[in-house]
Amino acid sequence: MLLTDRQASAFRRRLVRALRDKGIADERVLDAIGRVPRHRFIPDTGLHRQAYDDVALPIGEGQTISQPFTVARMTELLEVQPGDRVLEVGTGSGYQAAVLAELGARVFSVERHAALLQKTTPVLKALGLSIRTRAGDGTYGWPGYAPFDAIVVTAGGPTVPTELTDQLREPAEGRPDARLLIPVGPPERQALHRITRTGADTLADETFDGVVFVPLVRDR
Ligand code: SAH
């Protein structure tokens, strides 16, 4: 059954409360989640009633829209500032990209399944969000728009592609250092790493929660 706008906003308020209870503390992130209509990013309307439960759901091509808690947690750890240039690897449904854009980021997002982008791009356009998408292997980043203030990889792999750390901007006076958030580990479970560019040739690596993502696939 389809959701009305009223039902959707009531469900979103409930989701925001649930995320706050689970430990998401950044009110800007919670506000963004409270504004983005997650059900519109789920192609199968039969699943729309579950859109505001804290679960991952299928979006086609064997891929999933991430669990809202994971999106909230990654967005929080990314510490996005309005005006930041943010690269996302793994557009999928477009939901994470939309949350980043709601926070005022200029988002560049790469997805290897062109068929998913065909469904996602019209949704992003209809919401009027500042997001540029491209089909291709995002482990190579998006050199034409680099460097980035922040990069988020929403698929998990065994290693951190150096192409991505190379596309983090160098430290600049008065601005937070650029950072890459990426799940690293075997297919069953990965750890979230935040890699910060602290100098032209130096990176810092912090490890956060365990997560389970679909595989980050390297095409060439
Ligand atoms: N951020 C998405 C999560 C989608 S799941 C959302 O909010 O819905 C992860 C996505 O990463 C999948 O769509 C998968 O096809 C894509 N992916 C995996 N490896 C990739 C790669 N090397 N380059 C670009 N996209 C990739």
Residues whose N, C-alpha, C, O or C-beta is under 5 A from the ligand:
A	BS01	SAH	Q63 T64 I65 S66 V89 G90 T91 G92 S93 G94 Y95 Q96 V110 E111 R112 H113 G136 D137 G138 T139 T154 A155 V214 P215 L216 V217 R218
